Amino acid sequence: MQQAILLAERARGRTSPNPLVGAVVVSQQGQVIGRGYHARAGGPHAEVVALRQAGELARGATLFVTLEPCCHYGRTPPCTEAIIAAGIRRVVIAALDPNPNMAGKGVQILRENGIKVETGLLELPAKQQNEVFRKYITTKRPFVIAKWAMSLDGKIATASGESKWITGPRARAWGHRLRDEVDAILVGVGTVLADDPQLTTRLPSGGRNPLRIVLDSRARTPAGARVLQAEPGAVIAVTEAADHEHVRQLRRAGAKVVQLPAGKEGIAWPALLDLLGTWEVSSLLIEGGSRVLGSAWGAGIIDKVICFMAPSVIGGESAPGPVGGAGSDRLDAAARLTNLRVERAGADLVIIGYPIGGRSCSQG
C-alpha cells in the first residue's frame, strides 16, 4: 500500500477533478506483478493500468489500491468490472470513496462477485493525500489554501511597500510547486496594482500555470497587467459597482470578466466558490494581499494554511501583516490551527496547518 500511495503522488496536480489513486497487483507468491496510477482525468484509472501490466498473472492475485474502486460509468468504465474480469481474488483498499452517493458500493459489488475485500490499510495517509478531492466531491467547492510569506515579526512588506523578496529561493521554489499543483490561484486587485504579478508557475521543468483569478469589485485591473498575458488566461471577478468601460477594456485584453454578488468585504465568497465548482476547479490557492486574506478568514472558507517565515525582522508600525480585515477582538475568538507541521526551506521555516473546524483529514 505504501508503494501504491507513492505511485499516486506522481500525478499530483494533474488529475483534477479526479482523485490521486495508485494501485499495485501482488501475485499469490508475493511478487509485485503490476503497478499503476491515475495520470490524468479521462485517462485509465490506476487499477486498470496495474491490471494491464499484470496481464494473465492477475488471476488469483491481490490488488492493493489507495481509493475504493469506482463502480459507475464516468469518463471511463467502472474499475470494478475490470477487477472482476481480471480474476483478482482479494482487494485491499486504503480509503472508501468519499462521495456519499458511492461510498461502499464498489466494495459491495466486489464482494457480491466472490472477491475478498479489506479496507482501512494506511487509511489516514491515503485520506490526507486526497484532501482536495474529498472537499470537492462532497461540496462541489474547491479546497482553499491560504499561502503567505512573512518576516519573523509578521510583516509581508516594509512600510514603503517593498516585498521582494522576504523569503529565500527554496521557499519561492516551493511556492511555484504549489502553483503547479493547484487548479486556480487568486489575488486581490491591490496586489495587481502594487506588484503587477504574473502569477505563473516558474519551475526548471516548466510546470503548469493555474487559472488566475483577480478579485476586483470595481474593475480597476489595468488592461496591460501582466496577469492577463499568459495562458490559460485570467478571470476578473467584479460586482455591479464595476465601471462598464473598464470591463469592456479588460475583455478586449483577453480577460474573462464575471460579475458576482457583493459581500461584506468585496466579492461574496460563496458565489465565487460555487462558480469555480461548476468549472471543476477543485483547488484554489489564495496568495493575498492582506485584505483578501482577511476577507477569506472572515468568511470561514480556508481549509489549509501554508506560511513561509523568514528569519528577519522588518519592524515598523505601518508595515503590513498578512491578514487584514476587522480581525478578532478577543483572543479566544482568534482562528487557531491544528495538525501543524513545520518544515525547512533553506533558511526559512514553512508552517502548515488546518483551521480548527475545517476539513483536516487527520480528524477523519
C-alpha positions in Angstrom: 0.0 0.0 0.0 2.9 2.3 0.6 4.0 1.7 -2.9 0.5 2.5 -4.2 0.5 5.8 -2.3 3.8 6.8 -3.7 2.7 5.9 -7.2 -0.5 8.0 -6.8 1.7 11.0 -5.8 3.4 11.1 -9.2 0.3 12.7 -10.7 -0.2 15.4 -8.1 -1.8 18.4 -9.8 -2.7 16.5 -12.9 -5.8 14.5 -12.1 -8.4 17.2 -11.2 -11.3 17.0 -10.7 -10.5 13.3 -10.1 -8.6 11.9 -7.1 -5.0 10.7 -6.8 -5.0 6.9 -7.0 -2.3 4.3 -7.0 -2.6 0.5 -7.4 -0.3 -2.5 -7.0 -1.0 -6.1 -8.0 0.7 -8.8 -6.0 0.8 -12.4 -7.1 -0.1 -15.4 -4.9 3.6 -15.9 -4.4 4.0 -12.4 -3.0 5.7 -10.8 -6.1 4.6 -7.4 -7.4 3.4 -8.1 -11.0 1.6 -4.8 -11.8 1.8 -1.2 -10.8 -0.2 1.8 -11.9 -1.5 5.3 -11.1 -4.2 7.6 -12.4 -2.2 10.1 -14.5 -5.0 12.5 -15.7 -8.7 12.9 -15.8 -10.1 11.0 -18.7 -7.2 8.6 -18.7 -7.2 5.0 -17.5 -7.6 4.5 -13.7 -4.8 3.2 -11.5 -6.4 -0.3 -11.2 -6.7 -0.7 -15.0 -3.1 0.3 -15.6 -1.8 -2.1 -12.9 -4.1 -5.0 -14.2 -2.9 -4.4 -17.8 0.7 -4.7 -16.7 0.0 -7.8 -14.7 -1.9 -9.5 -17.6 -2.9 -13.1 -17.1 -0.8 -13.3 -13.9 -3.5 -11.2 -12.2 -5.8 -14.2 -11.9 -5.9 -15.2 -8.2 -3.7 -12.2 -7.2 -4.3 -9.4 -4.7 -4.9 -5.8 -5.7 -3.8 -3.0 -3.3 -5.4 0.3 -4.2 -5.4 3.7 -2.3 -9.1 4.5 -3.0 -12.2 2.4 -3.4 -12.6 1.3 -7.0 -15.3 3.1 -8.9 -18.4 1.3 -9.9 -20.0 3.8 -12.2 -19.6 5.0 -15.8 -17.9 8.4 -15.9 -15.1 9.4 -18.2 -14.0 5.8 -18.2 -15.8 2.4 -17.5 -16.1 1.1 -13.9 -12.9 -0.3 -12.4 -15.0 -2.9 -10.5 -15.7 -4.6 -13.9 -12.0 -4.7 -14.8 -11.1 -6.2 -11.4 -13.8 -8.9 -11.7 -12.8 -9.7 -15.3 -9.1 -10.0 -14.4 -9.9 -12.7 -11.8 -8.5 -10.9 -8.8 -9.0 -12.9 -5.6 -8.5 -10.2 -3.0 -8.7 -6.4 -2.9 -7.1 -4.3 -0.2 -8.4 -0.7 -0.1 -6.9 2.2 1.9 -9.9 4.6 1.9 -13.5 4.4 0.8 -14.9 6.7 -1.8 -15.7 10.0 0.0 -18.6 10.6 -2.4 -21.7 9.8 -0.2 -23.5 8.5 -3.2 -20.8 6.0 -4.0 -19.1 5.1 -0.7 -19.1 1.3 -0.1 -20.9 0.5 -3.4 -17.6 -0.6 -5.1 -16.8 -2.8 -2.1 -20.3 -4.3 -2.2 -20.1 -5.2 -5.9 -16.7 -6.8 -5.5 -17.9 -8.9 -2.5 -21.1 -10.0 -4.4 -18.7 -11.4 -7.1 -16.8 -13.5 -4.6 -13.8 -11.2 -4.1 -12.4 -10.8 -0.6 -12.2 -7.1 0.3 -10.4 -5.5 3.2 -10.5 -1.8 3.9 -8.6 0.7 6.1 -5.0 -0.2 5.5 -3.0 3.1 5.7 -6.3 4.9 5.6 -5.1 8.2 7.2 -2.2 8.9 4.7 -4.5 7.9 1.8 -7.2 10.4 3.0 -4.6 13.1 3.5 -3.3 12.6 0.0 -6.7 13.3 -1.4 -7.8 16.2 0.9 -8.5 18.3 -2.2 -10.7 15.7 -3.8 -12.5 14.9 -0.6 -13.6 18.5 -0.2 -14.5 19.0 -3.8 -16.5 15.8 -4.3 -18.6 16.4 -1.1 -19.3 20.1 -1.5 -18.7 20.9 -5.2 -16.5 23.8 -4.0 -12.7 24.0 -4.3 -10.3 23.2 -1.4 -8.9 26.6 -0.4 -5.3 27.1 0.6 -4.1 30.3 2.1 -0.4 31.0 1.5 1.8 33.9 2.5 5.4 34.7 3.2 6.4 36.9 6.1 9.2 38.0 8.3 9.7 36.7 11.9 7.7 39.7 13.2 4.8 39.0 10.9 5.3 41.6 8.1 4.7 40.9 4.4 6.4 44.1 3.2 8.2 47.2 4.5 6.4 50.4 5.4 7.3 51.6 1.9 5.7 48.6 0.2 8.9 46.6 -0.7 8.2 42.9 -0.5 10.7 41.2 -3.0 12.0 39.0 -1.6 11.2 38.3 2.0 11.9 34.6 1.7 14.8 32.8 0.0 15.0 30.8 -3.3 14.0 27.5 -1.8 10.8 28.9 -0.3 10.0 30.6 -3.6 10.5 27.4 -5.4 8.1 25.7 -3.0 5.6 28.4 -3.8 5.9 27.7 -7.5 5.4 24.0 -6.9 2.2 24.9 -5.2 1.1 26.8 -8.2 1.9 23.8 -10.4 -0.3 21.6 -8.2 -3.5 23.7 -7.9 -6.2 24.5 -10.4 -6.5 28.2 -9.6 -4.6 31.0 -7.9 -6.3 34.2 -6.5 -5.1 37.6 -5.5 -6.9 40.9 -4.9 -6.6 43.9 -7.2 -4.5 45.7 -4.7 -1.7 43.1 -5.3 -2.1 43.6 -9.0 -1.8 47.4 -8.8 1.1 47.2 -6.3 3.2 44.4 -7.8 1.9 43.7 -11.3 2.5 39.9 -10.8 2.3 37.3 -13.5 1.0 34.5 -11.1 2.6 31.9 -13.4 4.5 28.7 -12.5 8.2 29.1 -13.0 10.0 25.8 -12.3 13.1 24.3 -14.0 10.8 21.7 -15.6 8.3 24.4 -16.8 5.3 23.4 -14.8 1.6 24.2 -15.4 0.0 27.6 -15.0 -3.1 27.6 -12.8 -6.2 29.6 -13.7 -5.5 33.1 -12.5 -8.3 35.0 -10.6 -8.3 38.6 -9.5 -10.9 39.9 -7.1 -11.6 43.4 -8.4 -15.0 44.7 -7.4 -14.7 47.9 -9.4 -12.7 46.6 -12.4 -9.5 48.6 -11.6 -7.1 46.0 -13.1 -5.1 47.7 -15.9 -5.7 46.2 -19.4 -2.0 45.8 -19.7 -1.5 44.0 -16.4 0.9 41.0 -16.7 -1.6 38.7 -15.1 -3.7 38.9 -18.3 -0.9 37.9 -20.6 -0.1 34.2 -20.0 -2.2 31.1 -20.7 -4.7 29.9 -19.6 -5.9 33.5 -19.2 -7.2 35.3 -16.3 -10.6 35.8 -14.6 -11.5 39.2 -13.2 -14.3 38.9 -10.7 -16.3 42.1 -10.4 -19.5 43.4 -8.8 -22.2 45.6 -10.2 -20.1 48.5 -9.0 -17.6 47.9 -11.8 -17.1 50.6 -14.4 -18.6 49.3 -17.7 -16.0 50.8 -19.9 -13.2 49.3 -17.8 -15.0 45.9 -18.1 -15.0 46.3 -21.9 -11.3 47.1 -21.9 -10.5 44.1 -19.8 -12.5 41.8 -22.1 -10.7 43.2 -25.2 -7.4 42.5 -23.4 -8.5 38.8 -23.2 -9.8 38.6 -19.6 -12.8 36.6 -18.7 -14.9 39.1 -16.6 -17.6 37.6 -14.3 -20.0 39.7 -12.3 -20.7 38.3 -8.8 -22.8 39.5 -5.8 -21.0 41.8 -3.4 -20.3 40.6 0.1 -19.4 42.4 3.3 -15.9 42.9 2.0 -15.9 42.9 -1.7 -16.9 39.8 -3.7 -19.2 37.3 -2.0 -17.0 34.2 -1.4 -19.8 31.6 -1.5 -20.9 32.8 -5.0 -17.3 32.7 -6.2 -16.6 29.2 -4.8 -19.9 27.9 -6.3 -18.9 29.3 -9.7 -15.4 27.7 -9.5 -17.1 24.4 -8.6 -19.1 24.4 -11.8 -15.9 24.9 -13.7 -14.4 21.8 -12.0 -11.9 23.9 -10.1 -11.1 21.6 -7.2 -8.3 23.6 -5.5 -7.8 27.3 -5.0 -4.6 29.0 -3.8 -5.1 32.4 -2.2 -1.8 34.4 -2.3 -3.1 37.7 -1.0 -3.0 40.5 -0.3 -3.8 41.1 3.3 -7.3 42.5 2.6 -8.3 39.4 0.6 -6.8 37.0 3.2 -8.7 38.9 5.9 -11.9 38.6 4.0 -11.3 34.9 3.4 -10.7 34.2 7.1 -13.8 36.3 8.0 -15.9 34.2 5.6 -14.6 30.9 7.1 -13.6 29.4 3.7 -10.0 28.5 4.3 -9.2 24.8 4.5 -5.4 24.9 4.8 -2.7 27.3 5.7 0.9 27.4 4.3 3.0 30.1 5.9 6.6 30.8 4.9 8.5 32.6 7.7 11.9 34.2 7.0 14.5 34.7 9.8 14.3 38.5 9.5 12.7 41.4 11.4 11.3 44.2 9.3 9.6 46.3 12.0 7.6 49.4 11.6 4.1 50.2 12.8 2.8 50.8 9.3 4.4 47.8 7.7 1.5 45.4 6.7 0.8 41.9 8.1 -0.5 39.0 6.1 -4.1 39.1 7.2 -6.1 42.3 7.2 -9.8 43.0 7.8 -11.5 43.6 11.1 -9.8 40.6 12.8 -10.7 39.2 16.2 -11.4 41.5 19.1 -10.8 38.7 21.6 -8.0 36.1 21.8 -10.5 33.3 22.4 -12.2 34.2 19.1 -9.0 34.1 17.1 -8.7 31.4 14.4 -6.5 28.5 15.5 -4.8 25.8 13.5 -4.5 22.1 14.2 -2.4 19.2 12.8 0.6 21.5 12.5 3.7 20.5 10.6 6.9 22.6 10.4 9.5 22.1 7.7 12.6 23.9 6.4 13.0 25.5 3.1 16.6 26.7 3.1 16.9 29.4 5.8 13.1 29.8 6.0 10.5 27.9 8.0 7.3 26.5 6.5 4.4 26.2 8.8 1.5 24.1 7.5 -1.8 23.6 9.4 -5.6 23.4 9.2 -8.1 25.8 10.8 -9.9 24.1 13.7 -13.4 23.2 12.5 -12.1 22.8 8.9 -11.7 19.7 6.8 -8.4 18.2 8.1 -8.3 14.6 7.1 -6.5 13.8 10.3 -9.8 14.3 12.0 -11.4 11.7 9.8 
